[in-house]
Amino acid sequence: QKMVAEGLDVSILDMDPNKPFGGGEAASDKAEEAAGPPLKDDPKYAKFFKMLKMHLPRGAVEQKMMAEGLDTAILDMDPNKPFGGGKAAGSKAEEAAGP
């Protein structure tokens, strides 16, 4: 009732709270499904985002990622969006590898 009194659309309560709000939901849902799960839910990277959420130092999380052979630039990406599949530009792992 409070939402109606303030002139807000109550149908927003039926939407998925983990997805961004947008006018063209059908198209964006299909695009997200094709690209894969959000980074925070991706089995390969979920534990690292969880470590950050638990306030572990970022350096410790990066060290663990490097130990497992993963690109630390993933941590700079939006955890709510799926991983594009290619290498992240300007990653520290690539810089350290050198020519």
C-alpha positions in Angstrom: 0.0 0.0 0.0 2.9 2.4 0.7 4.2 1.9 -2.8 0.7 2.7 -4.3 0.4 5.7 -2.2 3.8 7.0 -3.5 2.8 6.2 -7.1 5.3 3.3 -7.6 4.7 0.2 -9.7 4.0 -2.7 -7.3 4.7 -5.3 -10.1 8.4 -4.7 -9.5 8.1 -6.9 -6.3 7.4 -9.9 -8.6 10.7 -9.4 -10.5 14.0 -11.2 -9.7 16.0 -9.0 -7.2 19.3 -10.3 -8.6 18.7 -8.9 -12.1 18.8 -5.3 -13.2 15.6 -3.5 -13.8 15.0 -2.7 -17.5 12.2 -2.0 -19.9 13.1 -4.8 -22.4 13.3 -7.7 -20.0 12.7 -10.5 -22.5 15.7 -9.5 -24.7 18.1 -9.0 -21.8 17.1 -12.3 -20.1 17.9 -14.2 -23.3 21.2 -12.4 -23.7 22.2 -13.1 -20.1 21.3 -16.8 -20.4 23.3 -17.1 -23.5 26.4 -15.5 -21.9 26.3 -17.7 -18.7 25.8 -17.1 -15.0 26.8 -13.9 -13.3 30.5 -13.9 -12.1 29.4 -14.1 -8.5 27.5 -17.4 -9.2 30.1 -18.8 -11.7 31.5 -22.0 -10.0 35.0 -21.0 -11.1 34.9 -17.5 -9.5 32.2 -17.6 -6.9 34.5 -18.4 -4.0 36.7 -15.4 -4.7 33.8 -13.0 -4.7 32.6 -14.6 -1.5 36.1 -14.1 0.1 35.9 -10.4 -0.8 32.3 -10.2 0.6 33.7 -11.7 3.9 36.2 -8.7 4.0 39.3 -10.7 3.3 42.1 -8.4 2.0 42.0 -8.1 -1.8 45.7 -9.0 -2.0 45.0 -12.3 -0.3 42.2 -13.1 -2.8 44.4 -12.1 -5.7 47.2 -14.3 -4.4 44.8 -17.3 -4.2 43.5 -16.6 -7.7 47.1 -16.5 -9.1 47.9 -19.8 -7.2 45.0 -21.4 -9.0 46.1 -19.9 -12.4 43.2 -17.5 -12.7 43.2 -13.9 -14.0 42.9 -11.4 -11.1 41.3 -8.8 -13.4 38.1 -10.7 -12.9 37.8 -9.0 -9.5 37.6 -5.6 -11.3 34.6 -6.8 -13.3 30.9 -6.4 -12.3 30.1 -9.6 -10.3 26.4 -9.3 -11.4 27.2 -9.6 -15.1 28.3 -12.8 -16.9 31.9 -13.3 -18.0 32.4 -12.5 -21.7 34.6 -15.5 -22.2 37.7 -13.8 -23.5 40.7 -12.6 -21.5 40.2 -9.5 -19.4 42.2 -6.6 -20.8 45.2 -5.4 -18.7 45.3 -8.2 -16.3 48.0 -8.4 -13.7 48.6 -12.1 -14.5 49.3 -11.2 -18.2 51.6 -8.3 -17.2 53.6 -10.6 -14.8 54.0 -13.3 -17.5 55.9 -11.0 -19.8 57.1 -11.9 -23.3 
